[in-house]
Amino acid sequence: MKVVVCLKQTPSTTAVYDVSDGTVSWDDPSGKPHVVNPWDEFAIEEAIRLKENHGAEDAIALTAGDEDANASLKQALAMGCTSATLINDPSFAGSDGQGTARILAAAINHLGANVAIFGKQAIDGDTGMTPVMTARALGWTPLTYVSAIKEISDDSITVERMLERGTQTVTAKMPVVISVVKEINEPRYPSFMGIRKANRATIPTISGDDLNIDGAVGADSANVDWSNVYQPPARVAETEYITGDSAEEIASKLADKLMAEKVI
C-alpha cells in the first residue's frame, strides 16, 4: 500500500485581504503569507498513521504550485511524511478544480499510489469538490467526510463517514480517494529533528512532460471565471434590547415582538 496525501498551500488565516480592480491581495502581519491548508493537516496526519499503524509502504506529500510551495511540503516532511513531490509547470497555472483534479490524478498514477488522502476542502476556493473529481479522473472509489479509518488491507478499506445526523460505516474496494474531516485525528507538531531533516531535504519536481494527463488543463480550459472578484456589501444590523422586571415579563415581550415581526 502506497499513500499520497494531496495538500494545498493557501493564504494564512491571519492575513488581511484587500480586493481592488478584481484582484485579491493580502498582507500577513506574522510575515508568513502562505500556510498548509488547515484541513490538509488532518490528511497529512492520517497518511503518516497509515504508515505507522497499517504498514503503508510510503506516505508521500504532493502539491501543485511554484517553488514557494516547497515550504508546505517540507512541513509535511517535518511532521513525518517519508517523501514529497512538487508538481510545477507554468502551463498548469489558472487551472480550475477539474483541471487540478486531472493534474493530481496523473501525478498519483505516476507515483504508483493506491490511496490518496485529501482534507475536506481548501479554505480559499472552499468548494470541497477536488477530492471527488480526482477520484473520478482516477476511476477510484471516493470516500468523503471520513472521520475514522476502521480497517484497511491490500484489497479493501472500512471507514466511518460523518453525516449531518450521525455516522455511516462504509466498506469499499481499493484503490480509494479519501477526504477527511477534523474529527479523524489530532495533527502532530513537527519535531525538532523532523524540521532539521526536512530543511535539508531536496524535493523532486515533476512537470507536464512527466505526466500522462487525460484532458485539458490550464487557464484556457478552465470553466470557472475569476475575472470579477469583489468585496461583499457590508451587512447592516440593528440591536434591540428587551427589558423587564422579571424573566416572565421579558419572555412575554419577546414573544409579542417575534409574533409582530411574523418570525413565529
ZAMARGU-4260 file (C-alpha; in steps of 0.2 Angstrom, whole numbers, plus 5000, padded with zeros to 4 digits):
<rodrens>
0) 5000/5000/5000 | 5007/5017/4995 | 4999/5033/5001 | 4999/5050/4993 | 4992/5065/5003
5) 4987/5079/4992 | 4989/5096/5001 | 4987/5114/4995 | 4996/5130/5000 | 4984/5143/5005
10) 4984/5161/5011 | 4987/5162/5030 | 4971/5163/5040 | 4978/5178/5049 | 4981/5188/5033
15) 4972/5204/5030 | 4963/5204/5012 | 4960/5218/5000 | 4950/5217/4984 | 4954/5231/4971
20) 4950/5231/4952 | 4946/5212/4953 | 4962/5207/4961 | 4964/5200/4978 | 4979/5204/4988
25) 4984/5201/5006 | 4996/5205/5020 | 5000/5194/5034 | 5007/5203/5050 | 5016/5187/5055
30) 5027/5188/5039 | 5020/5170/5034 | 5008/5174/5020 | 5006/5156/5015 | 5002/5140/5025
35) 4997/5122/5023 | 4978/5122/5021 | 4972/5119/5038 | 4960/5105/5033 | 4975/5096/5025
40) 4985/5095/5041 | 4972/5081/5046 | 4975/5072/5030 | 4994/5073/5032 | 4992/5066/5050
45) 4981/5052/5044 | 4994/5047/5030 | 5008/5046/5042 | 4997/5035/5054 | 4993/5023/5039
50) 5012/5021/5038 | 5015/5019/5056 | 5000/5008/5061 | 4994/5000/5045 | 5010/4995/5036
55) 5009/5008/5022 | 5025/5007/5011 | 5026/5026/5009 | 5017/5042/5014 | 5021/5054/5000
60) 5016/5073/5001 | 5010/5080/4985 | 5006/5098/4979 | 5005/5108/4963 | 5012/5125/4963
65) 5028/5135/4961 | 5044/5134/4971 | 5037/5143/4986 | 5025/5128/4989 | 5040/5118/4994
70) 5038/5126/5011 | 5022/5117/5014 | 5029/5101/5008 | 5044/5102/5020 | 5031/5105/5034
75) 5023/5088/5029 | 5041/5080/5029 | 5044/5088/5046 | 5028/5080/5053 | 5033/5063/5047
80) 5029/5060/5028 | 5043/5049/5021 | 5044/5059/5004 | 5037/5074/4995 | 5034/5079/4977
85) 5031/5096/4969 | 5021/5097/4953 | 5027/5113/4944 | 5023/5118/4926 | 5019/5135/4920
90) 5006/5128/4908 | 4996/5122/4924 | 4993/5140/4930 | 4975/5145/4931 | 4968/5128/4931
95) 4951/5126/4939 | 4946/5112/4951 | 4943/5100/4937 | 4960/5104/4929 | 4968/5102/4946
100) 4960/5085/4948 | 4967/5079/4931 | 4984/5085/4936 | 4983/5077/4953 | 4976/5061/4946
105) 4990/5059/4933 | 5003/5063/4947 | 4996/5050/4959 | 4997/5037/4945 | 5014/5042/4941
110) 5019/5039/4960 | 5011/5022/4960 | 5000/5025/4974 | 4983/5016/4978 | 4977/5028/4992
115) 4975/5046/4990 | 4970/5057/5005 | 4964/5075/5005 | 4957/5087/5018 | 4939/5090/5017
120) 4941/5107/5007 | 4953/5121/5004 | 4950/5137/5014 | 4952/5148/4998 | 4942/5140/4985
125) 4931/5132/4998 | 4922/5120/4986 | 4927/5103/4993 | 4925/5096/4975 | 4943/5092/4971
130) 4944/5075/4980 | 4929/5068/4971 | 4934/5075/4954 | 4951/5067/4957 | 4943/5051/4961
135) 4933/5052/4945 | 4948/5056/4935 | 4957/5041/4943 | 4942/5029/4941 | 4944/5026/4960
140) 4931/5025/4974 | 4928/5042/4983 | 4926/5041/5002 | 4921/5058/5008 | 4919/5066/5026
145) 4929/5052/5033 | 4930/5053/5052 | 4939/5036/5056 | 4948/5023/5046 | 4942/5007/5054
150) 4951/4993/5044 | 4962/4993/5029 | 4970/4979/5018 | 4978/4977/5001 | 4961/4975/4993
155) 4948/4984/5004 | 4945/4998/5017 | 4932/5001/5030 | 4929/5019/5036 | 4917/5029/5046
160) 4909/5044/5037 | 4902/5059/5047 | 4885/5064/5041 | 4873/5078/5047 | 4863/5066/5058
165) 4875/5053/5063 | 4889/5042/5056 | 4890/5029/5042 | 4901/5014/5041 | 4906/5010/5023
170) 4917/4996/5016 | 4925/4999/4998 | 4937/4990/4987 | 4954/4998/4985 | 4961/5009/4977
175) 4952/5024/4985 | 4952/5043/4987 | 4948/5049/5005 | 4944/5066/5011 | 4944/5068/5029
180) 4936/5079/5042 | 4945/5086/5058 | 4937/5074/5069 | 4948/5060/5062 | 4964/5064/5072
185) 4974/5077/5081 | 4988/5083/5069 | 5005/5081/5077 | 5018/5096/5079 | 5034/5094/5069
190) 5048/5088/5079 | 5065/5097/5080 | 5074/5083/5072 | 5060/5082/5059 | 5062/5100/5055
195) 5080/5099/5053 | 5079/5084/5041 | 5065/5092/5031 | 5075/5108/5029 | 5090/5098/5022
200) 5078/5088/5010 | 5079/5090/4991 | 5061/5089/4985 | 5059/5082/4967 | 5049/5091/4954
205) 5038/5084/4940 | 5031/5093/4926 | 5018/5090/4912 | 5031/5081/4902 | 5032/5068/4916
210) 5013/5065/4917 | 5000/5057/4906 | 4986/5069/4909 | 4969/5064/4902 | 4960/5080/4897
215) 4964/5099/4896 | 4972/5109/4910 | 4977/5127/4912 | 4968/5144/4912 | 4962/5142/4894
220) 4952/5126/4898 | 4945/5132/4915 | 4926/5133/4917 | 4927/5144/4932 | 4929/5163/4929
225) 4938/5173/4942 | 4938/5189/4932 | 4926/5198/4943 | 4931/5197/4961 | 4923/5210/4973
230) 4920/5213/4992 | 4903/5208/4998 | 4892/5223/5003 | 4893/5227/5022 | 4879/5220/5032
235) 4869/5232/5042 | 4861/5226/5058 | 4851/5233/5072 | 4851/5228/5090 | 4836/5230/5101
240) 4836/5226/5120 | 4821/5220/5128 | 4820/5224/5147 | 4808/5220/5161 | 4806/5217/5179
245) 4806/5198/5178 | 4811/5184/5166 | 4792/5181/5163 | 4789/5199/5158 | 4804/5199/5146
250) 4799/5182/5138 | 4781/5189/5135 | 4788/5205/5127 | 4800/5194/5116 | 4786/5183/5111
255) 4775/5198/5106 | 4789/5205/5096 | 4793/5189/5087 | 4774/5187/5083 | 4773/5205/5077
260) 4788/5203/5066 | 4780/5186/5060 | 4795/5177/5065 | 4784/5165/5074
</rodrens>
